[in-house]
Amino acid sequence: MEVDLPDVVAEVTAQFQRYEQALVSNDVAVLDELFKNDTRTLRYGIGENLYGYGEIAAFRSARSPAGLMRRTARTVITTYGRDTAVASTLFYRDTVPGKVGRQMQTWIRFPEGWRIVAAHVSIIDEAKGA
């Protein structure tokens, strides 16, 4: 298996950036598009555990658009072959000083394009001196 093929990394990076832009602008249509429409798709959030595309889409449509701005750091996108990738990033929000968010997504290439099949988001105290 080839890891980090440059063209595949570029494809997933573009989709990850598209996701980030949709997240901070509350573009629910793009966010819904980028999650695989499947009952097995999961998203573990900061305060919710969402099982299946339906629960994820319902969460997105009900979420307040306020306070979504964030900045990312130390983003790592690793691809495995041509059809699987993991995107990991740290994020910071001015509304939660002293905290660092962590996000991981598993992306799979389907006939309709790259889709997230599993995501995990958490927030912890930022390490002193970080």
C-alpha positions in Angstrom: 0.0 0.0 0.0 1.3 3.4 -0.9 1.0 6.1 1.8 0.6 9.8 1.1 0.4 9.7 -2.7 0.7 13.4 -3.5 -2.3 13.6 -5.7 -4.5 11.9 -3.2 -3.2 14.1 -0.3 -4.1 17.1 -2.5 -7.6 15.8 -3.1 -8.3 15.1 0.6 -6.7 18.4 1.6 -9.1 20.3 -0.7 -12.1 18.5 0.8 -10.9 19.1 4.3 -10.5 22.8 3.5 -14.0 22.8 2.0 -15.3 21.2 5.2 -13.6 23.9 7.3 -15.0 26.7 5.3 -18.5 25.2 5.4 -18.2 24.7 9.2 -17.3 28.3 10.1 -19.8 29.7 7.6 -22.5 27.2 8.7 -23.1 26.0 5.2 -25.2 23.0 6.3 -25.7 21.8 2.7 -22.0 21.3 2.2 -21.5 19.8 5.7 -24.3 17.3 4.9 -22.8 16.5 1.5 -19.4 15.7 3.0 -20.7 13.1 5.5 -21.5 9.7 4.0 -25.3 9.2 3.8 -25.3 5.9 5.7 -26.6 4.5 8.9 -23.1 3.5 9.9 -21.6 7.0 9.7 -20.6 8.3 13.1 -19.8 11.6 14.7 -18.7 11.9 18.3 -19.0 15.6 19.2 -18.1 17.7 22.2 -21.5 17.1 23.7 -23.2 14.6 21.5 -22.8 11.1 20.1 -24.4 10.9 16.7 -25.1 7.5 15.0 -26.0 7.6 11.4 -26.3 10.3 8.8 -29.8 11.2 9.9 -28.7 12.1 13.4 -25.7 14.1 12.1 -27.8 16.0 9.6 -30.4 16.8 12.3 -27.7 18.1 14.6 -26.3 20.3 11.8 -29.7 21.8 10.9 -30.5 22.6 14.6 -27.0 24.0 15.5 -26.7 27.7 16.2 -24.7 29.6 13.6 -23.2 31.8 16.3 -19.6 31.3 17.5 -18.4 28.9 14.9 -15.2 30.8 13.9 -12.0 28.9 14.8 -8.5 28.6 13.6 -6.8 25.3 13.0 -3.2 24.2 13.7 -1.0 21.1 13.2 -3.3 19.6 10.6 -2.1 16.2 9.4 -3.7 14.5 6.5 -2.5 10.9 5.9 -3.7 8.8 2.9 -3.6 5.1 2.6 -3.7 3.9 -1.0 -6.1 5.9 -3.3 -9.3 5.6 -1.3 -8.8 6.1 2.4 -7.5 9.0 4.5 -7.4 10.3 8.0 -7.5 14.1 8.7 -6.5 15.3 12.2 -6.3 18.9 13.4 -6.2 21.0 16.5 -8.5 24.0 16.6 -8.9 27.1 18.8 -11.9 29.3 19.4 -11.7 32.7 21.0 -14.9 31.9 22.9 -13.1 29.1 24.9 -9.7 30.5 26.0 -7.3 28.1 27.5 -8.8 25.2 25.6 -7.7 23.3 22.5 -10.0 21.3 20.3 -9.1 18.1 18.6 -10.8 16.7 15.5 -10.2 13.5 13.6 -12.1 12.4 10.5 -11.9 9.2 8.4 -12.5 9.9 4.7 -13.3 7.3 2.1 -13.5 7.8 -1.6 -16.9 6.6 -3.0 -18.2 6.9 -6.5 -19.8 10.2 -5.5 -16.5 11.5 -4.1 -14.7 11.8 -0.8 -16.9 11.4 2.3 -16.4 11.4 6.0 -17.5 8.1 7.5 -16.3 8.7 11.1 -15.5 11.9 13.1 -14.5 12.6 16.6 -14.3 16.1 18.2 -13.2 16.9 21.7 -11.9 19.8 23.7 -9.3 19.7 26.5 -7.3 22.2 28.5 -4.4 23.7 26.6 -1.1 22.5 27.8 0.8 25.2 29.8 3.4 26.9 27.5 1.8 25.5 24.3 
